[in-house]
Amino acid sequence: MKEWEVIFLDQKGVKQSLRFASEREPSFEAAAHEILSKWFPVTKRLDLNDFEDRNPTPTLELLKEQHGVTIHTILEAS
C-alpha cells in the first residue's frame, strides 16, 4: 500500500497535513473522509447522503461549510 499526504487548510487557515495509506491516489472525497475521521470523529458518524440533490461529494462540502476546512492537494508521501 502507498502512503498519501493530504494538505489542507484548517478552520483557522493554518496549513495542515494528514498521512494515510491507500492502494490508489484517493479522491478529494476520500481524503475528506480521512480528515473527518481524524479531526472531527463525532461528525464522522453523521449520515451524509443527499438523496434530493444527489451530491457526489457530501463529505467534502461538509468539511468546508461546517468546519471551514479546505483540501488543497493530495500527494504521494515520500
Secondary structure, 3 states (H helix, E strand, C coil): CEEEEEEEECCCCCEEEEEEEECCCCCHHHHHHHHHHHHCHHHHCCCCCCCCCCCCCHHHHHHHHHHCCEEEEEEECC
